[in-house]
Amino acid sequence: MRTSYTVTLPEEPPAAPFPALAKELRPRSPLSPSLLLSTFVGLLLNKAKNSKSAQGLAGLRNLGNTCFMNSILQCLSNTRELRDYCLQRLYLRDLSHTSNAHTALMEEFAKLIQTIWTSSPNDVVSPSEFKTQIQRYAPRFVGYNQQDAQEFLRFLLDGLHNEVNRVTVRPKSNPENLDHLPDDEKGRQMWRKYLEREDSRIGDLFVGQLKSSLTCTDCGYCSTVFDPFWDLSLPIAKRGYPEVTLMDCMRLFTKEDVLDGDEKPTCCRCRARKRCIKKFSIQRFPKILVLHLKRFSESRLRTSKLTTFVNFPLRDLDLREFASENTNHAVYNLYAVSNHSGTTMGGHYTAYCRSPVTGEWHTFNDSSVTPMSSSQVRTSDAYLLFYELASPPSRM
């Protein structure tokens, strides 16, 4: 049996703080227990920031074709606000208010992050207990088959979100016609309705809002739909280009697309299937933007992989041209990359991560963790890009 990870603390706490006094005679602290706990954990964090022995540089044991899982876990471990949410045990407050009876996935994920950040460099942590919980939540991850890292990330974030959802009673779904409202107001109303059902710290970080518009080429009527998104899957320009940039991929994702023939939608004004123009734009930018480069394509005969080199910036990724309304909050800095090397028949996942403590880049290759230069981050193996908003917007 594989050993699981344990959470280590600097010292063994006493079994009973006041063993000789009755409860009513114990001296009262002017600080609440939650504040005391936060203060204690804060001291641990400050110690970690000033210690070379606690920088989140522990490796993860490969349990058998679990490199896809290890790659994503290391990217999430270096997501600053998610890391702090786990290290400061703020998730316990959300778990105590949830109506969800199943909370083991969030608990094991947080324990794993805590272990990574209290271990010494070159230590190897076994994520076996975490794997047990993720495969209970998503049975597709049972066993030791090769899996897709993006699909794993989606299932994991969805599971964590559900377990710490602040909404205890979801309101009844009441379809409401908002087409008479201006687009910006309609987007705000749709976001408000979303938060009435789905509201968690995980969502606070990763969820944005996408605007989809359909314009009828006959009557000119434009209908808009606003949907939440956890990541954006970007098409890659065809081979033959001298260089493909991430902005090229974003422009390809948001370019106008003509829906004709069998793809014709029904125009609400014409009340008939009409040729339409579809276009995406970003209504609300998330704090953490995950960009998925669509390297894998499926046909009836086989699955192929695009190895095109996509040049992406490490700092100051400015996405304001893709915003559906004027905003100054759309500039991002890269902090993690999930890489896939090899082919569709046999490949391997690694992660490049920039430490939220030291700002230094490291390669995470299962149990091996090695320093790297920022000039080595861009490769043709990049599959998932993790960007952090430079100036987070206020939450409405």
Buried (B, 14 or more C-beta within 10 A) or exposed (E): EEEBBEEEEEEEEEEEEEEEEEEEEEEEEEEEEEEEBBEBBEEBBEEBEEEEEBBBBBBBBBBEBBBBBBBBBBBBBBBBBBBBBBBBBBBBEBBEEBEEEEBBBBBBBBBBBBBBBBBEBEBBBBBBBBBBBBBBBBEEBEEEEBBBBBEBBBBBBBBBBBBBBBBEEEEEEEEEEBEEBEBEEBBBBBBEBBBEEBBBBBBBBBBBBBBBBBBBEEEEBBBBEBEBBBBBEBBBBEEEEEEBBBBBBBBBBBEEEEBEEEEBBEBEEEEEBBBBBBBBBBBBBBBBBBBBBBBBEEEEEEEEBBEBBBEBBBEEBEBEEBBBEEBEBBBBBBBBBBBBBEEBEEBBBBBBBBBBBEEBBBBBBBBEBEEBEBEEBBEEBBBBBBBBBBEBBEEE
